[in-house]
Amino acid sequence: MEEIYSEEPRTCRIAKARPETISFLMAFSRSYQVADYDNLTFERFLN
């Protein structure tokens, strides 16, 4: 147990996204819609 916790924590790298990835995710989030009706949940993609 001592060997596991005595190690120095590793540093994290910050991920960088390309502009194409950002625009794809933004377009997806604009077209995705969730509607609740009574006890039902409907998910749809607006094209």
C-alpha positions, 0 to 999 in steps of 0.5 A, a space after each residue: 500500500 505504501 508503494 502506491 500512495 508514495 508516488 508523485 501524482 502525474 501531471 495532466 495535459 490540457 486537451 486542445 480542440 480544433 475549430 472543426 470539432 467545436 463547430 460540430 459539437 455546437 451544431 449537434 447541441 443546437 439540433 438535439 432536443 429533449 421533451 418530457 411529457 407525463 412520464 415519458 422522455 422524447 429525444 429528437 434531432 432536428 434536421 
